[in-house]
Amino acid sequence: MKRILVGYDGSEAADAALDLAADLARRYGAELHVLGVTHVPEIADDVETEALLDRAESHTSAVLEGIGQRFTDLAPVVVTQVGHPAEQILRYAETNGVDHIVLGHRGRSRLERWMLGSVSRRVATYARCTVTITRPDASRPRAVQ
């Protein structure tokens, strides 16, 4: 394992995925790549869409801001992309020779998964490398925001 990619959105599930990815990177001496994806809003008006996209990109950047300081021993590559999360994760993995993708399971209901789709399911289905999907640990302390 040389390159590990974690999709990160700041959620509890993503924190569990990030912790696992960091542990794997340390264990195998691998590069840690952290990808935050700004989902493109599906709205017709260009002016409103641009403003929404700007806010979404600012949010994604803020979520990723402390990652480098949190894992200084790994010097992670922290990147933001714009688009559909599953598509961007797969594209990034393919382009950067990622060996292992780690994602958090969001815990949506069956109906929500059916209607909205599942990023982790799509990535696991189409990735050309190993994919690990984590669930948040109930015993783990949660950050207060």
NORVENZI-V717728 format. One line per field, one symbol per residue. ss: DSSP state (A for helix, B for strand, O for the rest). burial: b if it has 24 or more other C-alpha atoms within 12 Angstrom, else e. A space follows every 10 residues. Layout:
BEGIN
ss=???
burial=???
END
This chain:
BEGIN
ss=OOBBBBBOOO OAAAAAAAAA AAAAAAAAOO BBBBBBBBOO OOOOOAAAAA AAAAAAAAAA AAAAOOAAAA OOOOOOBBBB BBOOAAAAAA AAAAAOOOOB BBBBOOOOOA AAAAAAOOAA AAAAAAOOOB BBBBOOOOOO OOOOO
burial=eebbbbbbbb bbbbbbbbbb bbebbeeeeb bbbbbbbbbb eeeeeeeeee eebeebbeeb bebbbebeee beebebbbbb bbebbbbbbb bbbeebebbb bbbbbbeeee eeeeeeebbb bbbbeebebb bbbbbbeeee eeeee
END
